[in-house]
C-alpha cells in the first residue's frame, strides 16, 4: 500500500519540467508522558499504558518525507511516519478491554501502533533574507491499533481513518545555520492531533543538510467506541537531500 501510494503521487510530479525534489530521512528515540486508554469509552476500564505498564526496550522510530517545490513558493510533501511501542507488566487492577477482562495481577503484553501517511500542500506566504513563513493543509491517514495479550488470551482495537490538519512552517536563517518550526495540527469535535517540530538545520553541501529537532506528538479521540489520548516526545536527527 505504501509503495503504491508513493508511486501514484510522484509519478505525476515527475512529468513536471520545473521544480526541485527533496528527501528528508530522520529518526531517533521516543519517550512518553501518557497513553490513556478506555475501550469502549463507556463500558471499558480506564488505564494508562505508560504509567500502568513498562515500555519494553528503547522506543525507536523513523520518518520518510518526499518533497517537491514548484513555481518557487509551492510545496508538496508526502510523509510516512510509522510508530510502535511495546509494554509489559502485571495488571494493576481488573481491566475490561473490548470484549475481554484481564484480571488484576495477570501479566499483560501490550502493543501500541500509530502509523501516519500524510500529503501536504504548503505555500510560502513571506520570504526575506532571514525569514521564511509558509501555511498549508495536510491530509492525514492514521493507521492505529492497541492490543492487549495475556497468555493465549488477546483482544485489540484498530482504527483506519482520515484527519484534515493545518500546516505551519517558519524558518529563520542565521549565518551558518537556520532554526525552524514545523507543525501539523487541529483541535475540535471529539478529538485533536498535533505533530510539532522545533530544531535547526546545518548545510553540509549545496544539496545536503543535517537537521536536529525536538518533536512532540499529542492527540487522540473521545468517541463512543474509543477513548485514547497520548503524548510522545522525540529526539530527532536526520538528513535532508535536495536534487
Secondary structure, DSSP 8 states (H G I E B T S, - for coil): -HHHHHHHHHHHHHT-SS-EEEEEEEEEEEEEEEEEEESSTTTS--EEHHHHSEE-S-EEEEEEEEEEEETTTEEEEEEEE--EEEEEEE-SS-EEETTEEE-TT-EEEEEEEEEEEEEEEEEEEEE-SSEEEEEEEEEEEEEEEEEEEETTEEEEEEEEEEEEEEEEEEEEE-SS-EEEEEEEEEEETTEEEEEEEEEEEEEEETTEEEEEEEEEEEEEEE-SS-EEEEEEEEEEEEEEEE-
